[in-house]
């Protein structure tokens, strides 16, 4: 992101990072510690979309990343589940578009 985030925004950023690594993990590498940075490139956009609170846009982006960028065959509903988890974290932390 290039800038320091306030504490709650940083908490959300880290929570999304964990969700992408542990739950989204479309290429199945979360047990390989040396690959921990594999999904970092997707994190800023997912974070931005999480702040907007748009479930469909988060899922669409994750679906695009898995299918178009990674060349995988996935179902959109898999990404909706992850989008829900991301939005749960957003609500738990209590942050949204007005907090940016």
HELIX and SHEET records of a PDB file:
HELIX    1   1 UNK A    7  UNK A   19  1                                  13    
HELIX    2   2 UNK A   20  UNK A   24  3                                   5    
HELIX    3   3 UNK A   33  UNK A   35  5                                   3    
HELIX    4   4 UNK A   40  UNK A   52  1                                  13    
HELIX    5   5 UNK A   55  UNK A   64  1                                  10    
HELIX    6   6 UNK A   65  UNK A   69  3                                   5    
HELIX    7   7 UNK A   76  UNK A   93  1                                  18    
HELIX    8   8 UNK A   97  UNK A   99  5                                   3    
END                                                                             
